[in-house]
């Protein structure tokens, strides 16, 4: 073929690309589903691998062949390659005989990915190299052009290819023989942290030896298998897996293991932000939150990288708020993708649901969908990026979802779950309905929680309507919010119980509900002392909703007690020996869930945005506020990458004086508000120069409560 410089490649499902024998893309493509019928494509620059004259492109195409919680199967394997210049000659195709389905560790209906096996005995030469004789191969069929047939609508990937490290040695390896009374050697290996990775092994052995790789956690569904050929050989197991320990199972006596290594992979964003303080537990919590966020990012945001890899909307909302405080701006691409997908998958009747993309799940989760529409979702993304095009594209879908909700005569919403009368709908053989999931945990007071989430959602839609100058919608939503807040106070405030509770709720006021009432503006100043008492007595939320409770405690001016609760509740997650945060508290009586659930990382956002106090005031961080709220901390260091450059704050209490160094990038203006350190301090504007500027204020020594 003549030499193009750029290729556009779409696949169902994944591909490896070689140009003139050199691996250019490993595990390319995104899981299918920008829309229910569409496909993503990659843009690949191959100019550095091309030579004058004829060039050879070779592709290994992996087809999942199954639906999942994160992928819509097209029904057939397919590859689409388009060049910006030159001519692509006829493709030749052959089923690769080395690859086979290696089976699953557990029931894996949520995952579209396969456990991949590779039989090296079936290799058939250097087929990726120029000059390989493929004359006996079949000619590939042209099934459809771009945008037709199985491809549907084509959407660009939106961010670079995955990060892949060089092969790394494990931190530690241990050889264990016959642990189960069988005739195998088990090599157990530790990674430095929880990671997405592929194992590597080099052996000297005879042909036909089966080597299996598994990850220890019981919620991992995918394993890897290698069947050896004769002699010395090195194998990189295809298909990423997840964990911080891995075990190679090798038949005893037949194999000389020369080395075991791993290649780390992940979303193509670098860690650039940080946080440190005078409290080691909080610092470790921030770091664990960062690590957990990173391993739950790839094709989509994920609830976890092991059990299902699905983009649940409530998880995504907690994750997208963490992104700007610890990752570079490349991570904005995944937030944009997730929000666009949410609204491009909106049903004809206006219902939003998740996770999407999907192939075998259709269920509305009203509380989670309302969180996406709220200021915690779309509006937070807009403030971090200034992406007005996003608002213009999805506002109609936001308003449409809000308009689905009906109201009772008392001013409260009509409750939506299927158990209360919503009729499930069958779509493409999949039954869909409504699941009134608010949180894991116990004693959830669902109806007031859902009303509060609706208020938060309406506030989010109102913010977008104001930004787009939709005056009629602004007036309509403003009136609705006033009516709802008053109705919620009237129906749910119970002075005898000291909180907001629904009629018939037999327990102490739900800590989750009280937090939502503060955050949505229903709770008033006179309620604060009673609600603080609830927060100090009731601890029912799982880590997902705990973030909102802590935020509410900061909001009512109780930073010391908020930090005390944060340290108390998260201590077991910090000290559990893993590098990531669990789905539930380790002491959960039913099941602690997965060991890497980024919805547990809400404290990262709070420590950076509230304790360090750095957050945007205008879209795209053109203007930001720096309002340190240290509680009982005596040192704070925080940095993040705004679109214009790095923001840095260092604050230390020295001899009853706070000394601060602040760096604001050129193109930004910061409002430095030291009123949480010195109640007499007036806010001042700091024009960004990219250089550190020093400030000082007096303050009493903080004390713990």
N, C-alpha and C positions, 0 to 999 in steps of 0.2 A: 504494500500500500504506500501511497505517497504520504508525506509527513504532516499530519495535523499537529497542533500544539495543545489543543484542549479537547477532551472527550466528555460527553454527557452520558452517564451510565445509570440505568434503572434496572432493578433485579427483583424477582421474587424467588429467593428471599435475601441471600447474601452472596458476595463474590470476592474472590482474590484476583487481582489483575497483575499480570506480568507483561512487561514490555522488553522485547529482545532478551528474554531470559531473566530479567531483573524484577523482583517483587516490588511493585509500586504502591499497591493498595492491599492491605490485609483486612479482611472482614468488612468490605465496603457495603454501602447501602444502608438505608434505614428500614426498620420494620414497616410494613405496608399500612397506610391508613391516614394520609393527610385529610381525606374525606372518606366516607364509606365506600367509595368506588375508586379512589385515586391512588397514586403511587408517587413516592419521592424519587428524585434522581440526584446523583452526585455530579459535580463538575470537577474533573481531574486534569491537572496540568501535567502533560507528559513530555514537554519540550526538552527537559533535561535528559530523557532516556532515548530520544530519537536520533537516528543517524541518516545520512544521505541515502536516498534510494529506498529500497524495500525494508519495511519494519514488520516485526512479528508481534502480534498481540495474542496473549493466551489467558484464558479465564477459567477458574474453577468456580462453578456455580453451585451453591448449596440451596436446596429447596426444602423448606420446613415441611410443607404438605399437611399442615394442621392449623386450626384456629387457635387463638389464645387471647388472654386478657390484654395483650399489647400489640396484636397483629391481626389484620384482616387478610385471610388467604384468598388468592385470586382463583385458585382451582387448578393451576398448572404452573410448572416451572417456566421461567421466562427471563430473557436478557435483552435489553435494549441498549445499543451503543450508537451514539451519534457523534460525528466529528465536525469541527468548525472549518476544516480545510482538508484537502486530499480526498482520497477515495478508499472506503473500506471494502475490500473484496469479499467474496462469499465466505461465510463462516463454515467451518467443519466442526462436527460435534461427536462426542463419544461419552458413553456412560463410564465414569471413572470406577474401575473395579476395586480400588483399594478401600473405598469408604463404605461403611455399613451402619445401620442403626444399632447402637450399643445398649439400648434399653434405659429405663429410668430407675432411680433409687426408690422413689416414692411415687404416689399418684401425682401426675404432672399435668392435669387438664388445664391449668392456668397458663402454662408455658407453651409457646409455639416451637421453641428451640428443641433440637434433638440432642440426645447423648450420642456423640460421634465416635465411631470406631474406625480404625485404619489398619488395613492388612498389608504390610510391606511386601509380602510375597507376591502380590498382584501388580507390582509396579512394572511399567512398560517403557522405560527409557526417559530421556531428557526431553519430554514433549513440550516444555515451555521455551526451549531454545530455538533460535533461527535454524532453518535447514532440516528440522525434524520432518520425517516422511509421514504425512497424515493422509496419503492418498486412499487408504482403506477406510477412512472415517466417513460417516454419513454427512451429507450436506444438511446444514441446519434449515429448518422450516421457518419461513417468515409468516408469523401468525397475525401480526397487527403492527401498524405504524405507531409512532408516538401519539399519545392521547386517544388511542382507539382500543377496542377490545379489552383485554385484561388490564391494560395500563390505566384506563380511566383518565382523570385529570392528573397532569404532571406538575409537581411542585419541587422547587429546588431544596436541597438539604438544609441550607441556612447556617451551617457552621462547619469547621474543618473536619478532616478524618480523625479517627481515634488516635490518642497517644499510645505508643508502644515503646517500652524501654528496651535496652539491650538485655541479654540474658543475665540474670543475677543469681548469686549464690544465696541459698536459704540462710536465715539467721542461725538455725540449728537443725541438725538431722539426727534421728535416733533410729537404730535398726532393732526391730523386735521380731523374734522368730516364734512361729507356732503359737501365737497368742490364743488361737481358737482350736488348738489341737489339730490344725490342718497342716499341709506341707507347703506353706508359703512364708516368705519373708516380707515383713511390713516395714517400709522406710517412712517414718513420720517426720514431716518437715514443717518448720515454723517460718512464716513470713514476718517481716518487721511490723506489719499492721494488716488489718482487714483490707483486701484489695480485689479488684477484678484482675484476673491473670490467666495465663496458659502455662501448664507445666512443661518441662523439657527433661528428656532423659537421654543419656548416652550409654550404650551397653555393648558387650561382646558376647554373642550367644549363637545358638543354632536357630534355625527357622521354626516358626510355628509356636513360639512362646507367647502366651497372652499376659500382658501387663495392664493392670487397671489402676486408674487414679480416681480417688474419691475425696470429698471434703467432709470434715467431721460432723458438721451440724445436721440434725435430723430433718431440717426443712430444706436442705439442698436436694434438688431433684435430678440434677444433671451429673453424669460421670463421664469419663473418657477411657477408651480402650485402645491398646496398640498390640498388634500381632507382629512378631519380629520376622525378619529375613535372616539369612546366614551372615555371620561376621560382625564387624564393628559398625555400628549405626547410631545415628542421632535423630531423635524424633521430637518435633514440637507438636504437642497435642492441639488440634484445632478446636475452636469453640471455647470462648472464655467461660471460666467458672469463678466462684467467689468464696472467699474465706480467709482466715489467717493461719490455718494449718491445713496440710494436705497429706494424704497417705498414698504411697505407691505400693500396690500389692503385686508381688513378683514370685513366681514358682521357685521354691528353694532348690539349690544345687545345679540349676541349668543356666544361670545368667551371671555374668560378671558385670556389675554396675560400675561404670567408669565415672559418671557424674549425674547429679540431679540438680536442676536449676528451675527458674521460673522467669517469665516475661510479664511484667506488669502492664496493664492497659487501662484505659479510662477515657472519660470525656476530655476533649482537647482544651481544657482551661487550666491555668496555673494558679497555685495558692499565692495570693499577694497581700491579703489583709491579715491582721493579727489582733490579739487582745491579751493583755496581761494585767495582773492586779496584785494587791497585797494578800490575796487569798488563793492558796494553791488549789483547793478543790474547785473553785470557780474557773480558774485557768485551765485545769484539766477538762472540766466540763465543756468549755468552749472548744478546746482542741478535739475532743471526742465528737462533738457536734459537727465540726468541720470535716473530719474523716468520714463520718456517717453520711453527710450530705454528698460527698464526692463519690462514694461507692453506690449511691442510689441515683446517679445520673449516667445516662448513656443515650440510647435511642429516644427515650423519654425520661422524665422524672419517674422514679420507681418507689413503691412502698418499701421494697426490699429487693436485693439483687440475687436472691436465692429461690424463694418459694414461688414467686409469681411475676416479678418484674413489671408490675402494672402501675399505670399513672392514675391512681385514685385522686380525685380532685382535692379533697381535704388535705392530703399529704402534700400535693403540689403547692398549695397556698402557703403552708408552713415553710416549705423548701425555698420558694422563690423569694421570700423575705430574707433568708440567710445569704443568698447568692452574692449580693453586692458587698457584703462585709468580709468575705474571705476569698473570693475568686476574681480572676480578671474578667474583663467585659465580654470575652468570648462566651461566657456562661449566659449572657442575655439571650443568645440564640435559642437555648433550650426552653427558657421561659416563654419567649415569643411563640415557639412551636407549640408548646403545651396549651397556651391560651387560644391560639387559632384553632387547634384541633377541637377543643371543647365546644366552640361555637360552630365549626363546620360540621360537627356531628349532631347538631341540634335536630331533634325530630320535627316532623312536619307540624305536629300539634304544639310545638313550642317547648317541649320538655328537654331539659339538659340532663345528661346522665354521665356516669363514669364507672369504671375507667374507660377511656378511649385513647388510642384506637383499640378496637376489640373485634373479636370474631365469634365469641360464644358467651357474651354476658351483656344483658341490657336491663339495668335496674337504676331508677332514679334514687339518689340519696339526697333528699332535699336540703338537709343542713350543710352538707358538703358543697352542693351546687350553689347555695346561697353564699357560702364563703368565697367562692370564685367571683361571684358578681359583686361582692362587698369591696370596701376599700382595701381589705387585706389581699385581694386578688388582683383584679385588673388595674385598679388605681395605684397600687404599690408598684406594679411594673411600670406604669406610666411615669410616676415620680422618679423612678430610677433611670429611665431611659429617655423620656421626652418623646416617645414614639406615638405621635398624634395619629398617624395612619392606622395604627391598631385600634384606637378609640373609634375612628370613623368607620372602620370595617365591622366591628362587633357590637356597636352600641345597640343596633336594632335587635340583635339577639338577646342582649342583656334586658332590654325593656320588655321584650316579648316574654321572657321567662318570668319577670316580675309580674306581668299582667295575667299570668296563669292563675295566680293565687286569688282565692275568693275570701270574703269576709263575713263573719257572723254579725248579728245585730248589735252585739256588745263591742264591736270594733276589733276583735281579735281575728286572726286568720282561721280559715277552715283547715283543720288538720289533714295532712295528705296521705298517710300510709295506707297500703293496700288493706291492712287489717281493719281500717275504718271505712272501707267502701270503695277504694280505688280499684277499678277492674283491671286485672293484668291484660296486656295486649300481646298477641302472638305476632312476632316480626321475623320473617325468614326462619320459622321453626323455633325461635328462641322467645320464651315468655318474658315479658317485661312488666314491671310493676314499680312500686315505691317501697323503699326500705327506710324506715325512720331511724337510721343509725345516727346517734349523736356522739357516742364515745364508747370505748370499752369501759369496763368498770361496773359498778353496782349503784342502785338507788338513783337512777337518772330521772329527773323531772322533765320529761320530754316536751310537753306542750309549751310551757313558758320559755324553754330553751329555743324552740323553733320560732316562736314569736320574736324573740330577741334577734335571732339570726336574720329574720325577714327585715327587721329595722336596719340592721347593719348592711344588708344587701341593698335596701332602698337608699341608704346614705351613699353607697358606692355608685349606684346608678345616677343619683342626684349630682354627685361630683362630676361625672362624665357629661351629663346633660348641661351643666353650667359651663364646662370647658368648651363644649360644642355650641353653646349659646342657643339651646333649644328651650325657649322661654315657656312654652306651653307645658312641656314635660316638667320643667323646674317647678312651676306653680302647682301642678297636680301632685307631684311627689312630696313637696313641702307640706301641703295640707294633709296628705296621708300620714306622714311621719308625726305631725303634731297630734293627730287623732289617735294613732297607735300608741304612742308613748303614754298618753293620758289613760287609754283603755287598759294598758298593761299594768300601770300603777294601781288602777282601781280594782282590777280583777285579781292580781297576784300578790300585792303587798300585804303581808300578814304581820302586824306589829307584835302579836303574841308569840309567834315563832321567830321573830326577828329576821325576817328575810322574805324574798319573793318565792312563793310556793303555789302550786295548783291545788284546787279543792280536792280533798281526799288523799293528798300526799302525806303519808304517815310518818315520814322520817324527818330528821333535821333538814333545814334548807340545803339544797344541792349547791356545793361550792361552784360547780360549772355555771349554773343558772345565775348565781349572784355576780359572777365575773362578767357574764354577757350583759347583764342589766347595767353594770357600770360602763362597759365599753360602748354600748349602744345609746347611752344618754338617758335611759329610763330612771336609773337610780339618781337621787339628788343628794346634796351635801348632808342633809339630816339623816340619810340612810347609812352614811359611811361607817360610823362606829359599830353599828349592828352587823354590817356585812364583814367588817374586819374581824369581828368575833367569830363569824362563821368560818372565815379563812383560817383562823387559828385553831379551830376545833374539828373541822370537817376536811378530810383528805380522801376523796373518792375518785377524783379524776385520774384517768390514765395519762401517760406523758403527752398524748396528743392535745388534750384540753388543758393540761397543766400550764402550758405557755400562756393561755388567755387569762388564767387565774392570776399568775404572777404579774402580767401586764396590768390587770385591774388594780392590784395592790400598789403598783407604782403610780397608777393614774390617780388614786385617792391620796397620794402624798405619803406613802408608807414604805420608803425604799429599804430601811433597815429590816422591817418585818418581811418584806418581799424577798430580800436576800437570805434571810434566815430560813424562810420556807423553801427557797430554791436549794439551799445547801442541805436541808433536812430531807427533802423529797428525792433529790437526785444523788444523794450520797451512795446509795446502793448501786446505781448505774455507773457512777464514777469509779467505784472500788471493786467492780465485779471481775476485773482481770482481762476484759476485752478492750479492743481499741475503738469500738463503736458502741452506740447506744441501742439498747434493746427496745422492742416494740412495747413492752409493758414493764412494770416494775419487777425486778427479779424475784421478789417475795410474793408475786401474784399467786393466789391460791389455785387458780384454774390452769393457766399456761402463760409463761412469760413471752411467748411468741418468738419472732425472729430476733437475732442478735444485732441487726443492722437496719434500723427503722428511722428514717430521717425526720419523721414527724415528732420525734423526741428531742430534736435539736432546737426548739424554740428559744432556749436560753441564750444561744449564740446571738440571735437577733436582739434580744433584750439587753444583754451585756454591752453590745456595741452601740445600739441606737438609743438606749435609755440610760444605762449606767455611765458609759462614756458620753452618751447624749448626742451622737452624730447622726443626723438624718436630713433628708432633703426638704426644703421648703418650697422649691419651685421645680417643675419638671426638668429632668435631666441634670439635677444637681447644680443648676445655674446659681441658685441660692440655697444655702444650707444653714442649719442651726447646730451649734455646739453648746450643749447644755449639760455638763457633767452632773450626775446625780449619784454620788458615790456611796450613799448610805453609811455603813461603818468601814468602808475601805479607805486606806490611806495612800494608795498608789493606783493609778490607772494608766495603761498605755493602749492605744488603739490606732489602727490604720486601715484604710480601705482605698480602693481605686474608683474614683468618680470618673465619668467620661472625660473630664478635662485633665485628670492626673491624680496623684496620690494626696489624700488627706491624712494628716497625722496629728495625734494629740498625745502629749505626755503630761500627767498631772501628779503632783506629789505634795503631801501635807508635811511641811517641815516647820517645827516650832510654832505651831498654830497659825501657819500661813500656807496657803495653797500657791504653789509655783507651777505655772503652766507654760508649755511650749506648744504652739499650734502652727501647723503648715497647711496652707490652703492653696490649691493650684491656681495659676493664672487663668482668668476666665470665670472664676467663681467669686462669690461674695459670701462670707460667713457671718451669721449673727452669733456673737459670743455672749452667751447668757450664763452668768455665774451666780444667779440668784439662789441656786440650790446649795452653793458653797457659802455665800454671804448674802443674806436677805436684803442687804442695802445696795448690792451691786446692780447697776443699770446695764441693760443690754447695749452692746456696741458692735458696729459693723467692722469687719476685717476684710479688706480687699486682698484677694489672692495674688501672691507673687511667686509661689513655689518655694519660698524660703521660710525658715522657722521664725516665728515671732513669739516673744516672751510676754507673759502677763502674771499678775500676782494679786491675791486678795486674802484678807484675813478671814479666819473661820474658827469656830470652837472645835475642840477635838471631838470626833464622833464617838459615840458609845453604843455598844450592842444592847439590844432589848431582848 
